Amino acid sequence: MTITVTVSYPNTPGSKFDMDYYLATHLELVGKCWGDKLISARAIKGIATPNPDTPPPYQVVAILEVESVEVLKDVLEAHGAAIMGDIPNFTDVEPVIQISENLG
C-alpha cells in the first residue's frame, strides 16, 4: 500500500501565507528533493465549510503520495531539514503533518 502525507496549514486569524511563493518555490523544492520517490503531489486551498459563518480550518493542504513509510523516512532524512526550513519563507503557522496508509 502506498502512503499519503498531508501537510495542513491552519487558517489562523491574522496569519500570513504567501501563496505565490508556496506554489512557485516551495512546491518546486519539495518536488526536486523528493524526485522520483514522489508518486503524486497536489495542493488544495480551503475556501469554505458547510456553515457559511465558519471559515475553513486550513488555508492550504498539500497531499503527497509515496510508495512506503520506508521511502518517506529516507526522503525526510535526506531532505526534511531543507523543506521544513523553507516554511518560514511563506507562512508563520506551524503545519499539521499526518502520515496515512492508503486503504483503497
N, C-alpha and C positions, 0 to 999 in steps of 0.2 A: 504494500500500500504506500502511496505517496503521502507526503507531509505538506500541510499548508501552514505557513507562518502569516499571521495577521499582525500588522503594526498599526495600532489605532491611536490617533492624536485627539485627545479630549477637546471638546468645544468649550473651553474655559472662558467665561466672560472677561474681556479685556486682553486676552492673549493675542500674540502675533503669529501669523502664518504666512510666509512668503510663497504663494502658490507657484509663481513663475520660477523661482529658484528650485523649489521642490521638484517640479516637473522636468525642468531643463537640466539641472545639475545633480541633484541628489539621486533621482531615479537612474540617471545615467551612470553615476558612481556605483550604485547597487548592481546594475546590470554588468558593468565592467568587472567588478570584484567577484561576483558570483559566476560569471561566464557561462559556460555550457552546463554548469550544475543547476542553473535556473531553468525549470521546465516551463513555467509561465509566470507572468507578473502583470498586475494591473493596480491602478489606484482608483478609488471611488471617493466622491465628495458628498458629505452629508448635506442634505438640503431641507429635510423636514421630518416630522414624526406624524403619527396619526392624529395627534392633538395639535391643532394649529397654534396653540399658545405655548407649546413646548418645543424648544429648539432641538435639533439633532444632538445626540450625546457626543458624537465625534465629528470633527472638521473633515478629516480625511482618514481613510483606511487603506493601507497597502495590503495586497493579497499576493503572496509569493508561494510558489509550489516547487518542492524539490523531491528527489527520489526517496530519501530516508532521513531518519534522525542522525545517522552517522554522517551522511553527506552534509547536513546542516551544521553539525558540530565542526566538521573540517572547514567549512566556509567561514563560520563565525570565528574560529580560532585564527584563521589566516587574515581575515578582513574586518572582523567585528569592530575593532577599535577605530578604524578609519571611518566606517559607516556611522557608528554611534557618535564619533567626534564631529561629524558634519551636521548633526541635528541642530545645534545652536545657531547655525547659519540661516535657518529658515523658520524656526519656531522656538518659543520659550516654554512650551509644555512638555511634560515627560510622556513619552509614548507608552502605551499599554501593549505589550507583546505577548501573543499567545501562539503556542505550537500545537497543532491539531493533527490527528490522524484522519485521513480521508476514508470514509466508510462506504461510499458508493458513488 
